[in-house]
Amino acid sequence: MRQSAIIAIALATSTAVPSLAQQEAGKKVWSLKDCVSYAIENNLDIKRMEQSCQSSDVQVDNAKSQYLPSVSAFASQGFDFGRGLTANNTYANRNTKNTSMGVSVQMTLFEYGRAAQKRAAQLDLNAALADLENAKDDIGIAVARAYLQVLYSKDMVEVNKKQLELSELQLQQRELQVNQGRAAESDVYQAKSRVASDKMSLVKAQNDYEMAILDLTQQLELPSPEDFEVEEPSVDVVKLNPTSPEQIYAEALLTRDDIKAAQYREQSAQESIEAAKGGHIPTLSLSGGVNTSAVSVSGMENSSYGDQFKDHLDKQVSVSLSIPIFSRFSTSNRVKSAKISRATYAIAIDQAKKTLYKEIQQAYYNATYAQSQFEASVSAQEAAKESLDMQTKKFSAGRITQTEYNEALNSWTKAEADMVQAKYSFAFAVKILDFYRGAEMQ
């Protein structure tokens, strides 16, 4: 882009100052930053994705917990009633109580795919978080576009008001000239027609402004557009540094969350391959337990429960090695499936990069065109204003017709509208380029 200084909209609306009337009325005036923050906070898709991130976080905790041992305890109490065989080989009525309890521990000492599963879960969480940030960026762009449309529509209302004021002023002059015998009465009717047409244009501009407000408030999930006001940006002189789509693309690759998400998923798929290979590797486990029991028989002398628990105490420790021999090709198929998934995600990365480069190219040339269009519109507006001032003087002196004056007024109105539109188109194009370079939409 050219080094020449141009007038662009600096959308640092957080520094804009609300009007005194708005402050006195206590009315909230929304900056672009306010709108973006509120939209992100209240968007239902964002809330849904936040829940998805929490679910992925639980999966990470679950993968980490696989390194911990599993501990369980048991206790049982049994009763035996009725006749039973005694030591004298006779039967007698006896009641027997059996009590047992114990604790067991099991822990996996080595499992090949366990570490890969934990890394894959963390990468899936990173991808979900990147998706969330990318969704927030998309909302920011949409809100910024709607915000600028509000500013454009509001400026167009002012343009049409000025046009109507000029038409009404010229009508008054024509009526005075007719009374003085300096103009034909048909000129008055022509001037009245012009005033009526400009009133219709003003009504349309006001309706466009209200619809722009409605669109913005709907994107913010506000219940009503009533009393909604936006801050007007300041106009600063800035310089655009020379750059290229390739340079912006290189910067975007380091910051774009959609690229990060695709990369995280490809890395997660690689870890899933390693986890699937674990089905071919033996697993080593350690287990142990402690249990004891006590028996009480009616009609007989029984030891105390404490002595029995101590005497019957049993301890076990074992190490087991599970060696996979043949799993009906399920492990091999899981490895193949994981490799296919990785190849698919690798393609997704390439596709995301190509899409990003195309978007940056379009944004770059849109910004270049918008800059040239804005500079040309400023020159056209200045020329149209000078022409209108000159024709106004001639019209007041009765040296030109109503038709000739209307042509000058139409030219000025179109030039003014074109400049306003070019101004905001250029502002949005600059914001989009800054966004691709990692700047926040505010």
C-alpha positions in Angstrom: 0.0 0.0 0.0 1.0 3.6 -0.5 2.8 5.5 2.2 0.7 8.5 1.7 -1.2 9.8 4.8 -4.9 9.2 4.5 -7.9 9.9 6.6 -9.3 6.7 8.1 -11.7 5.8 10.8 -9.8 4.8 14.0 -12.4 2.7 15.7 -10.9 3.3 19.1 -14.4 4.0 20.3 -13.6 3.2 23.9 -12.1 6.7 24.1 -15.1 8.4 22.5 -17.0 10.7 24.9 -20.8 10.5 25.0 -22.7 13.7 24.5 -23.8 15.8 27.5 -27.5 15.0 26.8 -26.8 11.3 26.8 -24.8 11.6 30.1 -27.6 13.5 31.7 -30.2 11.0 30.6 -28.1 8.2 32.0 -28.4 6.3 28.7 -25.7 3.7 27.9 -23.7 4.5 24.9 -22.2 1.3 23.3 -18.7 1.3 22.0 -17.6 -1.4 19.6 -15.6 -3.1 22.3 -18.8 -3.1 24.5 -20.8 -4.6 21.7 -18.3 -7.4 20.9 -17.8 -8.3 24.6 -21.6 -8.4 25.2 -22.2 -10.5 22.1 -19.6 -13.0 23.1 -20.8 -13.2 26.7 -24.5 -13.8 25.7 -24.2 -15.8 22.5 -25.7 -19.3 22.9 -23.3 -20.9 20.5 -20.4 -19.7 22.6 -22.0 -21.0 25.7 -22.5 -24.4 24.1 -18.9 -24.5 23.0 -17.8 -23.6 26.5 -19.7 -26.6 27.8 -17.8 -28.7 25.2 -14.5 -27.4 26.5 -15.5 -28.4 30.0 -16.3 -31.8 28.8 -12.9 -32.1 27.1 -11.3 -30.9 30.3 -13.0 -33.8 32.2 -11.5 -36.2 29.6 -8.1 -34.9 30.4 -8.6 -35.5 34.1 -9.9 -38.9 33.4 -6.8 -39.7 31.3 -4.5 -38.5 34.1 -6.4 -40.6 36.7 -5.5 -43.8 34.9 -2.1 -43.6 36.5 -3.7 -43.9 40.0 -4.4 -47.2 41.7 -7.9 -48.5 42.2 -8.8 -49.3 45.8 -11.9 -51.1 47.0 -13.1 -52.6 50.3 -15.7 -55.2 51.2 -17.5 -56.4 54.2 -20.0 -59.2 54.6 -22.1 -60.6 57.5 -23.8 -64.0 57.1 -26.2 -65.9 59.3 -26.9 -69.7 59.4 -29.9 -71.0 61.2 -31.1 -74.6 61.9 -29.7 -78.0 62.5 -26.2 -78.8 61.6 -23.6 -81.5 61.9 -21.5 -81.3 65.1 -18.1 -82.6 65.9 -19.7 -85.7 67.5 -21.2 -86.6 64.1 -24.7 -85.7 65.4 -27.1 -83.0 64.5 -28.1 -80.1 66.7 -29.9 -76.7 66.5 -27.2 -74.0 66.2 -27.0 -70.4 65.0 -23.8 -69.4 63.2 -22.6 -65.9 62.4 -19.9 -65.3 59.7 -18.1 -62.0 59.4 -15.6 -61.1 56.8 -13.9 -57.9 55.5 -11.0 -56.8 53.4 -9.3 -54.3 51.2 -7.9 -54.8 47.7 -5.7 -52.6 45.5 -4.9 -52.8 41.8 -2.5 -50.7 39.8 -1.2 -50.8 36.2 2.5 -50.6 36.3 3.1 -50.5 32.5 0.6 -49.9 29.6 2.2 -48.7 26.4 -0.7 -46.5 25.1 -1.6 -44.8 28.4 0.7 -41.8 28.0 -0.4 -41.3 24.4 -4.0 -41.3 25.5 -3.3 -38.6 28.1 -1.5 -36.4 25.5 -4.3 -37.0 23.0 -6.9 -35.8 25.6 -4.9 -32.7 26.3 -4.5 -31.9 22.5 -8.3 -32.4 22.1 -8.9 -29.9 24.9 -6.5 -27.4 23.2 -8.4 -27.9 19.9 -11.7 -27.2 21.6 -10.4 -24.1 23.3 -9.0 -22.9 19.9 -12.4 -23.5 18.3 -14.0 -21.4 21.0 -11.6 -18.5 20.4 -12.2 -18.7 16.7 -15.9 -18.6 17.2 -15.4 -15.5 19.3 -13.4 -13.9 16.5 -16.2 -14.7 14.0 -18.7 -13.0 16.3 -16.4 -10.0 16.6 -16.2 -9.6 12.9 -20.0 -9.9 12.5 -20.6 -7.4 15.2 -18.0 -4.9 13.8 -19.7 -5.1 10.4 -23.1 -4.4 11.9 -21.7 -1.6 14.1 -20.2 0.1 11.0 -23.5 -0.3 9.2 -25.1 1.6 12.1 -22.6 4.4 11.8 -23.0 4.6 8.0 -26.8 4.7 8.3 -26.6 7.4 10.9 -24.3 9.5 8.7 -26.7 9.0 5.8 -29.5 10.4 7.9 -27.5 13.6 8.5 -26.7 13.8 4.7 -30.3 13.6 3.8 -31.2 16.2 6.5 -28.7 18.6 5.0 -30.1 17.9 1.5 -33.7 18.6 2.8 -32.6 21.8 4.5 -31.1 23.1 1.2 -34.2 22.2 -0.7 -36.5 23.9 1.8 -34.2 27.0 1.7 -34.4 27.1 -2.1 -38.2 26.7 -2.0 -38.4 29.8 0.2 -36.2 31.7 -2.2 -38.3 30.7 -5.2 -41.5 31.8 -3.4 -39.9 35.2 -2.7 -38.7 35.5 -6.3 -42.2 34.7 -7.6 -43.7 37.4 -5.3 -41.1 39.8 -6.7 -41.9 38.8 -10.3 -38.4 37.4 -10.8 -39.5 33.7 -11.3 -42.3 31.8 -12.8 -44.8 30.1 -10.6 -43.9 26.7 -12.2 -40.5 27.0 -10.5 -42.2 27.0 -7.1 -44.0 23.8 -7.9 -40.8 22.2 -9.1 -39.0 23.3 -5.9 -41.9 21.8 -3.8 -41.6 18.6 -5.7 -37.9 18.5 -4.8 -38.7 19.1 -1.1 -41.2 16.2 -1.1 -38.7 13.9 -2.8 -36.0 14.8 -0.2 -38.4 14.2 2.6 -39.0 10.7 1.3 -35.3 10.1 1.0 -34.9 11.2 4.6 -37.6 8.8 5.8 -35.9 6.0 4.0 -32.6 6.9 5.5 -34.1 7.0 9.0 -35.7 3.6 8.4 -32.4 2.2 7.2 -30.8 3.5 10.4 -33.5 1.9 12.6 -33.1 -1.5 10.7 -29.3 -1.3 11.2 -29.8 -0.7 15.0 -32.2 -3.7 15.0 -29.7 -5.9 13.3 -27.0 -5.0 15.7 -29.1 -5.4 18.8 -30.3 -8.8 17.6 -26.7 -9.9 17.2 -26.1 -8.8 20.8 -29.2 -10.8 21.9 -30.7 -7.7 23.3 -34.5 -7.9 23.9 -35.3 -4.6 22.3 -33.5 -1.9 20.2 -35.2 0.9 22.1 -32.9 3.6 23.4 -29.9 1.9 21.9 -27.0 4.3 21.0 -23.5 3.7 19.7 -20.4 5.8 20.2 -19.3 7.6 17.1 -15.6 7.0 16.2 -13.0 9.7 16.1 -11.3 10.5 12.8 -7.5 10.4 12.8 -4.8 10.7 10.2 -2.9 7.4 9.9 -0.3 5.9 7.6 -0.6 2.5 6.2 2.7 0.6 6.2 3.6 -1.2 3.0 2.8 -4.9 3.3 1.7 -7.9 1.1 -0.7 -10.8 1.4 2.2 -13.2 1.9 3.5 -11.2 4.9 0.1 -11.0 6.5 -0.4 -14.7 5.9 2.9 -15.5 7.6 1.7 -13.5 10.6 -1.7 -15.1 10.6 -0.4 -18.6 10.7 1.1 -17.9 14.1 -2.1 -16.4 15.6 -5.2 -17.8 13.8 -7.1 -20.1 16.1 -8.7 -22.1 13.3 -5.2 -23.2 12.1 -4.2 -24.0 15.7 -7.3 -26.2 16.1 -6.6 -28.1 13.0 -3.0 -28.7 14.0 -4.0 -29.8 17.5 -6.4 -32.4 16.0 -3.7 -33.7 13.7 -1.3 -34.1 16.6 -4.0 -35.8 18.7 -4.6 -38.3 15.9 -0.9 -39.1 15.9 -1.1 -39.8 19.6 -4.1 -42.0 19.0 -2.0 -44.1 16.6 0.5 -44.7 19.4 -2.3 -45.5 21.8 -3.8 -48.0 19.4 -0.4 -49.7 19.0 -0.5 -50.4 22.7 -2.8 -53.2 22.0 0.2 -55.2 20.7 2.3 -54.6 23.8 2.1 -56.6 27.1 0.6 -54.9 30.1 2.1 -55.3 33.6 -0.2 -54.9 36.6 0.3 -55.1 40.4 -2.5 -56.2 42.8 -2.7 -56.8 46.5 -5.2 -57.2 49.3 -5.8 -57.8 53.0 -8.8 -59.7 54.3 -9.9 -61.4 57.5 -12.9 -63.2 59.0 -14.5 -64.3 62.2 -17.1 -67.0 63.1 -19.4 -67.2 66.1 -21.4 -70.4 66.8 -24.2 -70.5 69.4 -23.7 -73.1 72.2 -20.0 -73.2 71.8 -17.1 -71.3 73.3 -15.9 -68.8 70.7 -12.8 -66.6 70.6 -13.3 -62.9 70.6 -13.8 -61.2 67.3 -10.6 -59.2 67.8 -8.5 -62.4 68.3 -10.2 -64.1 65.3 -9.6 -61.1 63.0 -6.0 -61.1 64.0 -5.6 -64.9 63.6 -7.4 -65.1 60.3 -5.6 -62.1 58.8 -4.6 -62.9 55.2 -2.4 -60.8 52.9 -1.9 -61.2 49.2 0.4 -59.5 46.6 0.6 -60.5 43.0 2.1 -59.2 39.7 0.5 -60.1 36.5 1.7 -59.8 32.9 -1.0 -59.8 30.2 0.5 -60.7 26.8 -1.8 -60.1 23.7 -1.5 -63.0 21.2 -4.4 -62.7 18.9 -7.3 -60.2 19.1 -9.1 -61.0 15.9 -7.2 -58.1 14.2 -9.1 -55.6 16.3 -5.8 -53.9 17.4 -4.5 -53.8 13.8 -7.7 -52.3 12.6 -7.7 -49.6 15.3 -4.2 -48.6 14.3 -5.3 -48.4 10.6 -8.3 -46.3 11.6 -6.2 -44.0 13.6 -3.8 -43.5 10.7 -6.6 -42.7 8.4 -7.9 -40.1 10.9 -4.4 -38.5 11.1 -4.2 -38.3 7.3 -7.7 -36.7 7.2 -6.7 -34.1 9.7 -3.5 -33.4 7.8 -5.6 -32.6 4.7 -7.8 -30.4 6.9 -4.8 -28.4 7.9 -3.8 -27.8 4.3 -7.4 -26.9 3.4 -7.6 -24.4 6.3 -4.3 -22.8 5.3 -5.4 -22.4 1.7 -8.8 -20.9 2.8 -6.9 -18.5 5.1 -4.6 -17.4 2.3 -7.6 -16.8 -0.1 -9.4 -14.8 2.6 -6.3 -12.7 3.2 -5.8 -12.0 -0.5 -9.4 -10.9 -0.8 -9.1 -8.7 2.3 -5.8 -7.2 1.1 -7.2 -6.2 -2.3 -10.5 -5.1 -0.8 -8.5 -2.8 1.5 -6.4 -1.5 -1.4 -9.5 -0.8 -3.4 -11.3 0.8 -0.5 -8.4 3.1 0.2 -8.3 4.3 -3.4 -12.1 4.6 -3.5 -12.1 6.6 -0.3 -9.4 9.0 -1.5 -11.3 9.5 -4.8 -14.6 10.0 -3.0 -13.0 12.7 -0.8 -11.9 14.6 -3.9 -15.3 14.1 -5.6 -17.1 15.4 -2.6 -15.0 18.5 -2.4 -15.5 19.2 -6.0 -19.3 18.6 -5.8 -19.5 20.9 -2.7 -17.7 23.7 -4.6 -20.0 23.2 -7.6 -23.1 23.3 -5.3 -22.0 26.5 -3.6 -21.5 28.1 -7.0 -24.8 26.9 -8.3 -26.6 28.0 -5.1 -25.3 31.6 -5.7 -26.5 31.5 -9.3 -29.8 30.1 -8.3 -30.4 32.8 -5.7 -29.6 35.4 -8.3 -32.0 33.8 -10.8 -29.3 32.9 -13.3 -30.0 29.2 -13.5 -33.2 27.1 -13.5 -34.5 24.8 -10.8 -33.5 21.8 -12.9 -29.9 23.0 -13.1 -29.8 23.5 -9.4 -31.3 20.1 -8.7 -28.6 18.5 -10.8 -25.9 20.2 -8.7 -27.7 19.2 -5.5 -28.0 15.6 -6.7 -24.3 15.5 -7.6 -23.4 16.7 -4.1 -25.7 14.3 -2.4 -24.4 11.4 -4.3 -20.8 12.4 -3.7 -21.5 12.9 0.0 -23.1 9.4 0.2 -20.3 7.8 -1.7 -17.7 9.4 0.6 -19.6 8.2 3.7 -19.9 4.6 2.4 -16.2 4.6 1.2 -15.1 5.8 4.6 -16.7 3.0 6.5 -15.9 0.4 3.9 -12.2 1.4 4.2 -12.4 1.4 8.0 -13.8 -2.2 8.0 -11.2 -3.3 5.4 -8.4 -2.0 7.6 -9.9 -3.7 10.7 -10.1 -7.0 8.9 -6.4 -6.8 7.9 -5.4 -5.9 11.4 -7.5 -8.8 12.6 -5.6 -11.3 10.4 -2.4 -9.9 11.9 -3.6 -10.8 15.4 -5.3 -7.5 16.6 -8.5 -7.7 18.6 -11.8 -6.6 17.0 -12.4 -3.5 19.2 
